[in-house]
């Protein structure tokens, strides 16, 4: 995965670019709305632990990520956080939580239907009865064909990035091509492929794993108008 995404090779860059994403705060608000008595939480695909660190202020929190480099960075940058290496298709912590989360497009990196079902089985294996699942994932592709350019503040200074997208309806894969010019002058490229799961698909996978959809909203907290959505589901088994 490090070969396909600059963020995975440079975790500090990821932290800097995503520092104001608001994902953890949106997730917390949804948990408070649907399971206000939640005390324990597991975050699958936690990456650098940025969101998990925020959530850990309110819950007894464990983070899980498949990439050793990201986990090592999280442990160095956030030494008080419980972060473990694990593949969310197969990992079992042998405990059940009040809240299960999967943020930051982590689910979108699982492309085939069988593996997605396995991920939802993992969610179910870690949710206690009545527990809440919060998943953030793309529900609509970005189809613009013209490249966009922007600058981002990094720990080393300003970097520029050019982004363009491709959309394959057959596979439901949205491919993002990024070209970076880092503050050092070094250039880097990455190709990121994300599976888009439409709302009815998310509902089907969740229901099959024993969840009941409670809410589906975009980052604003109401309605579905953006490319990404937060799916909230309650475990019923």
C-alpha positions as a printed NumPy array, in Angstrom:
array([[  0.   ,   0.   ,   0.   ],
       [  2.928,   2.354,   0.634],
       [  3.724,   2.168,  -3.094],
       [  0.327,   3.612,  -4.038],
       [ -0.103,   6.466,  -1.553],
       [  2.374,   9.169,  -0.517],
       [  0.53 ,   9.541,   2.798],
       [  1.426,   5.968,   3.737],
       [  5.102,   6.638,   3.067],
       [  4.988,   9.991,   4.891],
       [  2.522,   9.655,   7.804],
       [  3.389,  13.117,   9.147],
       [  2.185,  14.59 ,   5.837],
       [ -1.109,  12.747,   6.232],
       [ -1.539,  14.175,   9.732],
       [ -0.841,  17.693,   8.501],
       [ -3.182,  17.549,   5.503],
       [ -6.032,  15.925,   7.446],
       [ -5.644,  17.925,  10.667],
       [ -8.911,  19.83 ,  10.19 ],
       [-11.023,  17.075,   8.603],
       [-13.595,  17.036,  11.418],
       [-14.228,  13.326,  10.878],
       [-13.709,  12.316,  14.512],
       [-15.973,  15.112,  15.734],
       [-18.734,  14.103,  13.311],
       [-18.35 ,  10.476,  14.394],
       [-18.545,  11.427,  18.069],
       [-21.701,  13.479,  17.481],
       [-23.341,  10.506,  15.741],
       [-22.408,   8.139,  18.58 ],
       [-23.788,  10.598,  21.127],
       [-27.005,  10.824,  19.126],
       [-27.535,   7.08 ,  18.746],
       [-25.673,   5.501,  21.678],
       [-25.13 ,   8.235,  24.289],
       [-24.055,   5.732,  26.943],
       [-21.167,   4.343,  24.841],
       [-17.958,   3.894,  26.807],
       [-15.78 ,   1.609,  24.646],
       [-14.776,   1.97 ,  20.986],
       [-12.658,   0.226,  18.357],
       [-11.548,   2.119,  15.24 ],
       [-10.676,  -0.057,  12.233],
       [ -8.311,   1.457,   9.663],
       [ -7.07 ,   3.984,  12.215],
       [ -3.955,   4.97 ,  10.229],
       [ -1.852,   7.45 ,  12.201],
       [ -4.348,   7.38 ,  15.064],
       [ -5.387,  10.997,  14.479],
       [ -9.121,  10.323,  14.774],
       [ -8.673,   7.653,  17.435],
       [ -6.746,  10.096,  19.616],
       [ -9.67 ,  12.531,  19.542],
       [-12.207,   9.786,  20.217],
       [-10.055,   8.438,  23.054],
       [-10.84 ,  11.618,  24.998],
       [-14.402,  10.341,  25.303],
       [-14.136,   6.539,  25.051],
       [-11.867,   3.693,  26.017],
       [-10.42 ,   3.385,  22.531],
       [ -8.45 ,   0.81 ,  20.532],
       [ -7.156,   1.47 ,  17.01 ],
       [ -6.393,  -1.198,  14.392],
       [ -4.565,  -0.75 ,  11.083],
       [ -3.061,  -3.15 ,   8.534],
       [  0.064,  -1.1  ,   7.832],
       [  2.981,  -1.562,  10.252],
       [  4.499,   1.792,   9.261],
       [  1.351,   3.697,  10.159],
       [  0.988,   1.829,  13.444],
       [  4.613,   2.516,  14.346],
       [  4.115,   6.218,  13.598],
       [  0.905,   6.302,  15.66 ],
       [  2.682,   4.714,  18.611],
       [  5.506,   7.272,  18.419],
       [  3.28 ,  10.3  ,  17.872],
       [  0.541,   9.22 ,  20.291],
       [  2.194,   7.013,  22.926],
       [ -0.883,   6.874,  25.145],
       [ -3.044,   5.343,  22.403],
       [ -3.698,   1.602,  22.099],
       [ -2.923,   0.907,  18.418],
       [ -2.538,  -2.592,  16.988],
       [ -1.639,  -4.154,  13.649],
       [ -4.489,  -6.08 ,  12.045],
       [ -6.326,  -6.722,   8.779],
       [ -9.944,  -5.68 ,   9.247],
       [-11.067,  -8.538,   7.023],
       [ -9.784, -11.095,   9.513],
       [ -8.639,  -9.515,  12.797],
       [-10.32 , -10.541,  16.044],
       [ -9.661,  -8.75 ,  19.34 ],
       [-11.988, -11.135,  21.203],
       [-13.898,  -8.348,  22.878],
       [-17.065,  -6.45 ,  22.049],
       [-17.411,  -2.678,  22.109],
       [-20.199,  -0.141,  22.48 ],
       [-19.059,   1.564,  19.265],
       [-17.257,   0.299,  16.165],
       [-15.897,   2.867,  13.726],
       [-14.252,   2.805,  10.299],
       [-13.355,   6.292,   9.109],
       [-11.119,   8.019,   6.592],
       [-12.265,   6.026,   3.534],
       [-10.721,   2.848,   4.995],
       [-13.605,   0.69 ,   3.786],
       [-13.186,   2.077,   0.248],
       [ -9.791,   0.366,  -0.043],
       [-11.563,  -3.007,   0.116],
       [-12.624,  -3.573,  -3.471],
       [-14.259,  -6.979,  -3.921],
       [-17.658,  -8.029,  -2.589],
       [-16.412, -11.065,  -0.677],
       [-13.825,  -9.032,   1.232],
       [-16.385,  -6.339,   2.041],
       [-18.633,  -9.007,   3.572],
       [-15.681, -10.194,   5.659],
       [-15.082,  -6.652,   6.898],
       [-18.692,  -6.322,   8.019],
       [-18.351,  -9.685,   9.767],
       [-15.411,  -8.187,  11.663],
       [-17.531,  -5.195,  12.607],
       [-20.218,  -7.571,  13.906],
       [-17.684,  -9.657,  15.841],
       [-16.653,  -6.563,  17.813],
       [-20.06 ,  -4.98 ,  18.467],
       [-21.999,  -5.751,  21.608],
       [-25.792,  -6.097,  21.387],
       [-27.234,  -2.656,  20.745],
       [-23.782,  -1.324,  19.853],
       [-23.308,   1.343,  17.199],
       [-21.349,   1.089,  13.946],
       [-20.179,   4.296,  12.229],
       [-18.619,   3.939,   8.768],
       [-17.418,   6.818,   6.607],
       [-17.063,   5.918,   2.925],
       [-17.694,   7.337,  -0.56 ],
       [-21.257,   6.836,  -1.798],
       [-20.915,   8.73 ,  -5.063],
       [-17.936,   9.007,  -7.453],
       [-15.961,  12.124,  -8.211],
       [-16.215,  12.268, -11.996],
       [-14.583,  15.586, -12.876],
       [-12.012,  15.055, -15.596],
       [-10.115,  18.354, -15.41 ],
       [ -7.113,  18.346, -13.045],
       [ -7.221,  20.535,  -9.954],
       [ -4.234,  22.146,  -8.264],
       [ -3.769,  23.267,  -4.686],
       [ -1.108,  23.914,  -2.066],
       [ -0.991,  22.303,   1.351],
       [  0.927,  23.171,   4.489],
       [  3.255,  20.389,   5.584],
       [  5.729,  20.088,   8.475],
       [  8.518,  20.897,   5.966],
       [  6.727,  23.812,   4.28 ],
       [  4.311,  24.331,   1.415],
       [  3.73 ,  21.495,  -1.058],
       [  1.707,  21.604,  -4.259],
       [ -0.515,  18.806,  -5.49 ],
       [ -2.299,  18.213,  -8.794],
       [ -5.251,  15.794,  -8.729],
       [ -7.337,  14.157, -11.443],
       [ -9.962,  11.4  , -11.256],
       [-11.183,   8.423, -13.26 ],
       [-14.408,   6.486, -12.729],
       [-15.014,   2.852, -13.741],
       [-18.717,   2.076, -13.417],
       [-18.235,  -1.656, -13.966],
       [-15.974,  -2.067, -10.921],
       [-17.262,   1.006,  -9.061],
       [-13.649,   2.074,  -8.588],
       [-12.89 ,   5.8  ,  -8.361],
       [ -9.193,   6.318,  -9.141],
       [ -7.407,   9.428,  -7.936],
       [ -4.081,  10.366,  -9.565],
       [ -1.979,  12.777,  -7.502],
       [  1.259,  14.511,  -8.453],
       [  3.131,  16.13 ,  -5.574],
       [  5.886,  18.715,  -5.494],
       [  7.052,  18.66 ,  -1.89 ],
       [  8.653,  21.588,  -0.063],
       [ 12.071,  19.992,  -0.629],
       [ 11.499,  20.087,  -4.392],
       [ 11.107,  16.321,  -4.519],
       [  8.328,  15.077,  -6.787],
       [  6.092,  12.134,  -5.979],
       [  3.136,  10.454,  -7.621],
       [  0.461,   8.181,  -6.257],
       [ -2.556,   6.339,  -7.619],
       [ -5.362,   5.722,  -5.139],
       [ -8.275,   3.427,  -5.952],
       [-11.433,   3.585,  -3.855],
       [-14.507,   1.415,  -4.174],
       [-17.739,   3.405,  -4.132],
       [-20.549,   1.678,  -2.249],
       [-23.915,   3.227,  -2.917],
       [-26.291,   3.686,   0.039],
       [-28.405,   0.605,  -0.72 ],
       [-25.273,  -1.515,  -0.989],
       [-24.048,  -0.321,   2.394],
       [-27.45 ,  -1.102,   3.843],
       [-27.351,  -4.612,   2.366],
       [-23.876,  -5.421,   3.714],
       [-24.752,  -4.045,   7.149],
       [-28.072,  -5.869,   7.352],
       [-26.536,  -9.185,   6.304],
       [-24.018,  -8.851,   9.173],
       [-26.725,  -8.25 ,  11.767],
       [-26.93 ,  -4.448,  11.792],
       [-29.962,  -2.233,  11.369],
       [-29.427,   1.111,   9.637],
       [-30.104,   3.992,  12.016],
       [-28.888,   6.951,   9.981],
       [-27.02 ,   7.914,   6.82 ],
       [-25.73 ,  11.481,   6.574],
       [-22.969,  13.481,   4.97 ],
       [-20.34 ,  15.481,   6.842],
       [-22.851,  18.25 ,   7.563],
       [-24.733,  15.807,   9.781],
       [-27.961,  15.792,   7.782],
       [-29.015,  14.512,   4.374],
       [-26.956,  12.964,   1.597],
       [-25.571,  15.608,  -0.726],
       [-21.815,  14.946,  -0.834],
       [-19.528,  12.277,  -2.234],
       [-18.975,  10.665,   1.175],
       [-21.415,   9.644,   3.876],
       [-21.473,   8.413,   7.446],
       [-23.499,   5.232,   7.794],
       [-24.75 ,   4.565,  11.325],
       [-26.11 ,   1.113,  12.176],
       [-27.144,  -0.657,  15.371],
       [-26.097,  -4.252,  16.051],
       [-29.203,  -6.342,  16.655],
       [-27.865,  -9.811,  17.418]])
